[in-house]
Amino acid sequence: MLCEEKLEVFENGFDDRKFKLRIEFYGKDARRLLLAVIRELYLPDYGEDYVYPFECAKEHWGIYIDPGEIVAEEPDFSPVKFVNRSVLNRLEKALKEIDAPEEVKERVDIERAEIVKLKKTLLALGKDFILDERGYLIVFSKPSARELILKYLGMLDGA
């Protein structure tokens, strides 16, 4: 669905040609997080009152979220000091259980990713993906999107 001249929203993500950014998720539902990202991207253009691309994406996905429910947080994670086989196995198991196309899974290089602990979960942070041990895989087209996504991790179900 086209929500803005250059913003296309689809079932598991969005493609924004204005910002040259594509974000997709696999596994558990991460649409609330994507709504927060869309709102932040377009807030400067629309102002606080009514961010049309955000409202359009909400309607398309059938998610009713008030802008006041969107909370940006500085992620409070700590680096995993010793990345051993056990840690890698946990993340590989999470990736294996996520329903994603094989070519997407092949792009996820856990061994080269930065591995951090967030509350009760492990995250593998790559230059174009975030894998959450709880069953979320978020892939994106620009490395700069990683910080924006991390800012809204609290929007994930049960975060």
Rosetta silent file (secondary structure, phi, psi, omega in degrees, C-alpha in Angstrom):
SEQUENCE: MLCEEKLEVFENGFDDRKFKLRIEFYGKDARRLLLAVIRELYLPDYGEDYVYPFECAKEHWGIYIDPGEIVAEEPDFSPVKFVNRSVLNRLEKALKEIDAPEEVKERVDIERAEIVKLKKTLLALGKDFILDERGYLIVFSKPSARELILKYLGMLDGA
SCORE:     score description
SCORE:     0.000 S_00000001
   1 L     0.000  133.229  178.624    0.000    0.000    0.000 S_00000001
   2 E   -85.639  116.801 -176.933    1.346    3.419   -0.909 S_00000001
   3 E  -104.886   -8.548 -179.831    1.146    5.643    2.174 S_00000001
   4 E  -162.121  161.135 -177.258    3.116    8.569    0.860 S_00000001
   5 L   -46.448  -38.092 -175.925    4.463    9.412   -2.554 S_00000001
   6 L  -120.790   11.749 -179.500    7.608    7.431   -1.792 S_00000001
   7 E  -112.896  114.244  175.950    6.557    5.220    1.154 S_00000001
   8 E  -108.109  126.797  179.262    5.257    1.738    0.412 S_00000001
   9 E  -107.735  130.876  177.644    4.001   -0.296    3.370 S_00000001
  10 E  -128.737  178.268 -169.902    3.671   -4.066    3.000 S_00000001
  11 L   -52.723  -42.107 -175.482    2.780   -6.922    5.331 S_00000001
  12 L  -119.915   30.044  177.112    6.185   -7.307    7.005 S_00000001
  13 E   163.567 -161.209  177.432    7.847   -3.951    6.496 S_00000001
  14 E  -150.703  158.892  177.463    8.164   -0.829    4.431 S_00000001
  15 E  -129.512  118.485 -177.757   10.200    0.642    1.598 S_00000001
  16 E  -117.371  109.586 -178.621   10.802    4.359    1.656 S_00000001
  17 L   -78.045  -20.059  176.158   12.397    5.821   -1.453 S_00000001
  18 L   -64.460  -47.656 -178.753   12.567    9.318    0.094 S_00000001
  19 L   -95.937    1.414 -177.605   14.962    8.121    2.791 S_00000001
  20 L    51.371   51.743 -175.030   16.281    5.234    0.671 S_00000001
  21 E  -134.271  129.063  174.661   15.395    2.881    3.497 S_00000001
  22 E  -124.774  128.559  177.777   13.821   -0.548    3.469 S_00000001
  23 E  -129.716  131.432  177.440   13.068   -2.368    6.723 S_00000001
  24 E  -130.828  152.050  174.460   11.531   -5.835    6.961 S_00000001
  25 E  -125.931  153.472  176.456   10.860   -8.099    9.905 S_00000001
  26 E  -136.729  156.540 -177.086   10.540  -11.858   10.185 S_00000001
  27 E    88.885 -134.447 -179.362    9.478  -14.035   13.077 S_00000001
  28 L   -66.647  158.757 -175.534    7.408  -12.325   15.726 S_00000001
  29 L   -67.515  119.739  179.433    5.387   -9.219   14.883 S_00000001
  30 L  -117.752   22.054 -176.642    7.507   -6.030   14.880 S_00000001
  31 H   -65.666  -32.884  177.998    4.986   -3.683   13.229 S_00000001
  32 H   -62.683  -41.170  176.729    4.667   -1.472   16.333 S_00000001
  33 H   -61.991  -44.370 -179.827    8.402   -0.864   16.182 S_00000001
  34 H   -65.034  -35.388  176.058    8.158   -0.050   12.455 S_00000001
  35 H   -61.361  -41.937  178.414    5.304    2.369   13.143 S_00000001
  36 H   -61.901  -41.145  179.184    7.533    4.204   15.609 S_00000001
  37 H   -65.166  -45.793  179.322   10.301    4.400   12.995 S_00000001
  38 H   -59.961  -44.593 -179.433    7.913    5.678   10.297 S_00000001
  39 H   -60.867  -44.444 -179.939    6.552    8.319   12.663 S_00000001
  40 H   -64.140  -39.397 -179.736   10.046    9.533   13.546 S_00000001
  41 H   -61.533  -41.058 -173.488   11.095    9.678    9.895 S_00000001
  42 H   -98.297   -5.712 -179.776    8.105   11.818    8.885 S_00000001
  43 H   -55.224  -44.335  179.780    7.609   13.885   12.038 S_00000001
  44 H   -61.797  -31.656 -179.402    9.746   16.791   10.762 S_00000001
  45 H   -77.690  -32.556 -171.570    7.641   16.994    7.571 S_00000001
  46 H  -108.350  -25.042 -175.127    4.218   16.775    9.233 S_00000001
  47 L    84.888  172.449 -173.571    4.580   18.035   12.802 S_00000001
  48 L   -64.943  -32.635 -168.351    3.177   16.513   15.990 S_00000001
  49 L   -64.661  -52.580 -174.671   -0.542   16.748   15.202 S_00000001
  50 L  -149.670  104.258  179.532   -1.083   14.288   12.348 S_00000001
  51 L   -94.697   97.004 -172.324    1.700   12.310   10.709 S_00000001
  52 H   -52.998  -49.514 -178.949   -0.094   10.971    7.644 S_00000001
  53 H   -58.670  -37.221  176.848    2.342    8.122    6.717 S_00000001
  54 H   -63.273  -47.871 -179.671    2.173    6.854   10.315 S_00000001
  55 H   -64.295  -39.835  179.269   -1.645    6.980   10.322 S_00000001
  56 H   -64.216  -45.937  179.732   -1.807    5.298    6.910 S_00000001
  57 H   -64.271  -40.148  176.831    0.532    2.472    7.989 S_00000001
  58 H   -57.181  -46.884 -178.566   -1.488    1.997   11.209 S_00000001
  59 H   -64.865  -44.714 -179.825   -4.652    1.611    9.177 S_00000001
  60 H   -59.306  -44.165 -177.419   -3.034   -0.750    6.660 S_00000001
  61 H   -84.140   -9.912 -179.526   -1.675   -2.996    9.422 S_00000001
  62 L    68.692   34.513 -179.852   -4.804   -2.720   11.559 S_00000001
  63 L  -112.426  129.636  179.612   -2.849   -1.556   14.587 S_00000001
  64 L  -110.013  107.520 -177.485   -4.287    1.110   16.818 S_00000001
  65 L  -135.821  132.211  177.834   -1.557    2.904   18.677 S_00000001
  66 L   -83.575  141.312  178.752   -1.624    6.423   20.013 S_00000001
  67 H   -53.477  -29.134  178.656    1.492    8.528   19.312 S_00000001
  68 H   -67.285  -18.631  178.824    1.822    8.959   23.078 S_00000001
  69 H   -80.930  -11.176 -179.024    2.416    5.212   23.399 S_00000001
  70 L   -83.636  119.009 -177.055    5.581    5.479   21.318 S_00000001
  71 L  -124.380  120.221  174.939    8.540    5.666   23.627 S_00000001
  72 L   -87.811  137.662  179.872   12.107    6.087   22.444 S_00000001
  73 L  -133.777  148.919  169.481   14.686    4.659   24.809 S_00000001
  74 L   -78.095  117.500 -176.580   18.416    4.511   24.928 S_00000001
  75 L   -59.760  131.172 -178.274   18.935    0.740   24.727 S_00000001
  76 L  -101.713   73.808  178.787   20.354   -0.531   27.989 S_00000001
  77 E  -118.045  159.818  179.153   22.411   -3.421   26.810 S_00000001
  78 E  -123.723  143.405  179.676   25.796   -4.686   27.753 S_00000001
  79 E   -64.319  145.919  174.389   28.314   -6.376   25.484 S_00000001
  80 L   -81.145  117.716 -173.630   28.752  -10.102   25.915 S_00000001
  81 L   -67.446  -42.201 -178.464   32.315  -10.360   27.156 S_00000001
  82 L  -122.831  104.732  178.414   32.966  -13.908   26.064 S_00000001
  83 L   -85.373  101.532 -179.777   31.178  -15.046   22.935 S_00000001
  84 L  -105.554 -179.948 -177.538   31.403  -18.795   23.245 S_00000001
  85 H   -59.935  -36.431 -179.690   29.779  -21.612   21.322 S_00000001
  86 H   -61.415  -44.263  179.041   26.828  -21.667   23.739 S_00000001
  87 H   -64.443  -47.064  179.560   25.964  -18.019   23.006 S_00000001
  88 H   -62.277  -39.329  178.829   26.295  -18.540   19.248 S_00000001
  89 H   -62.261  -40.644  179.177   24.151  -21.688   19.449 S_00000001
  90 H   -60.674  -44.430 -179.376   21.356  -19.798   21.209 S_00000001
  91 H   -70.769  -39.848  177.927   21.292  -17.157   18.476 S_00000001
  92 H   -63.795  -38.776  177.415   21.601  -19.709   15.664 S_00000001
  93 H   -62.768  -44.021  178.585   18.694  -21.667   17.162 S_00000001
  94 H   -60.835  -43.393  179.545   16.580  -18.478   17.275 S_00000001
  95 H   -63.621  -43.327 -178.702   17.425  -17.735   13.634 S_00000001
  96 H   -61.154  -35.385 -176.958   16.612  -21.284   12.552 S_00000001
  97 H   -79.655  -12.334 -179.744   13.168  -21.060   14.207 S_00000001
  98 L   -82.289  132.721  178.947   12.251  -17.800   12.453 S_00000001
  99 L   -81.957   97.523  179.932   10.162  -18.192    9.324 S_00000001
 100 L  -142.603  153.224  176.909   12.157  -16.169    6.794 S_00000001
 101 L   -58.037  146.147 -177.411   13.311  -16.775    3.221 S_00000001
 102 H   -57.626  -38.071 -179.246   16.580  -18.698    3.051 S_00000001
 103 H   -66.264  -28.341  175.953   18.351  -15.835    1.231 S_00000001
 104 H   -72.308  -46.006  179.835   17.494  -13.500    4.128 S_00000001
 105 H   -61.487  -35.832 -179.587   18.787  -15.972    6.712 S_00000001
 106 H   -65.428  -26.753  178.471   22.007  -16.429    4.732 S_00000001
 107 H   -73.111  -19.011 -176.401   22.718  -12.675    5.051 S_00000001
 108 L   -83.684  103.763 -179.491   22.665  -12.959    8.858 S_00000001
 109 L  -102.278   90.474 -176.176   26.268  -13.529    9.907 S_00000001
 110 H   -62.849  -37.830 -175.513   25.993  -14.095   13.647 S_00000001
 111 H   -67.475  -25.048  179.239   29.694  -14.781   14.089 S_00000001
 112 H   -98.628   -4.237 -178.129   30.669  -11.350   12.716 S_00000001
 113 L   -79.674  159.104  171.024   27.866   -9.491   14.512 S_00000001
 114 E   -80.854  125.963 -178.004   28.191   -7.519   17.719 S_00000001
 115 E  -109.036  126.691 -177.311   26.505   -9.624   20.398 S_00000001
 116 E  -131.795  160.281  176.689   24.923   -7.857   23.345 S_00000001
 117 E  -107.695  131.762  178.355   22.662   -8.740   26.251 S_00000001
 118 E  -127.144  115.428 -176.545   19.446   -6.767   26.738 S_00000001
 119 L    46.699 -106.928 -176.241   17.470   -7.511   29.905 S_00000001
 120 L  -111.943   24.969 -178.405   16.690  -11.219   29.447 S_00000001
 121 E  -137.554  161.012  173.690   17.576  -11.647   25.779 S_00000001
 122 E  -104.600  144.903  174.975   20.556  -11.736   23.483 S_00000001
 123 E  -123.725  139.850  169.753   20.828   -9.553   20.388 S_00000001
 124 E  -108.791  119.550 -176.589   23.092  -10.019   17.386 S_00000001
 125 E  -108.693  109.164  177.455   23.685   -6.613   15.799 S_00000001
 126 L  -103.212  178.351  179.882   24.929   -6.667   12.227 S_00000001
 127 L   -72.124  -20.320  179.990   25.415   -3.827    9.792 S_00000001
 128 L  -136.597   21.205  177.547   22.099   -4.666    8.109 S_00000001
 129 E  -156.766  157.577  169.075   20.219   -6.805   10.640 S_00000001
 130 E  -132.245  122.948  176.768   19.166   -7.177   14.260 S_00000001
 131 E  -111.389  122.287  178.428   18.441  -10.679   15.536 S_00000001
 132 E  -106.571  127.651 -177.129   16.647  -10.904   18.863 S_00000001
 133 L   -56.200  -22.879 -179.425   16.797  -14.268   20.596 S_00000001
 134 L   -73.880   -4.211  176.021   13.075  -13.920   21.455 S_00000001
 135 L   113.373   23.880  176.811   12.218  -14.544   17.784 S_00000001
 136 E  -113.787  133.636  170.945   12.589  -11.238   15.949 S_00000001
 137 E  -127.688  119.705  179.427   14.712  -10.703   12.861 S_00000001
 138 E  -118.817  122.969  178.521   14.791   -7.181   11.467 S_00000001
 139 E  -115.419  145.765 -175.818   16.714   -6.527    8.264 S_00000001
 140 E  -145.267  160.179 -172.186   17.366   -3.094    6.824 S_00000001
 141 L   -90.910  -17.087 -178.330   19.015   -1.488    3.831 S_00000001
 142 L  -126.529  130.295  179.538   21.106    1.227    5.534 S_00000001
 143 L   -56.279  -30.233 -179.097   23.499    0.719    8.456 S_00000001
 144 L   -66.007  -18.925  179.678   22.332    4.037    9.953 S_00000001
 145 H   -69.786  -22.360 -176.986   18.865    2.507   10.495 S_00000001
 146 H   -56.268  -47.244 -178.220   20.268    0.239   13.206 S_00000001
 147 H   -65.186  -37.093  178.097   20.407    3.011   15.831 S_00000001
 148 H   -64.949  -42.586  179.046   16.884    4.141   14.955 S_00000001
 149 H   -67.223  -44.086 -179.717   15.552    0.595   15.342 S_00000001
 150 H   -60.196  -33.610 -179.680   17.443    0.032   18.600 S_00000001
 151 H   -61.797  -27.912 -176.770   15.886    3.209   19.984 S_00000001
 152 L  -111.850   18.431  179.379   12.425    1.627   19.661 S_00000001
 153 H   -57.878  -28.750  178.315   13.166   -1.974   20.736 S_00000001
 154 H   -63.079  -14.442  179.434   10.898   -1.380   23.710 S_00000001
 155 H   -79.879  -11.718  178.747    7.976   -1.300   21.248 S_00000001
 156 L   -69.709  147.214  178.915    8.376   -5.028   20.582 S_00000001
 157 L   -57.023  127.753  175.908    5.841   -7.265   22.248 S_00000001
 158 L    73.181   13.504 -178.015    7.063   -8.287   25.676 S_00000001
 159 L   -69.896    0.000    0.000   10.250   -6.197   25.511 S_00000001
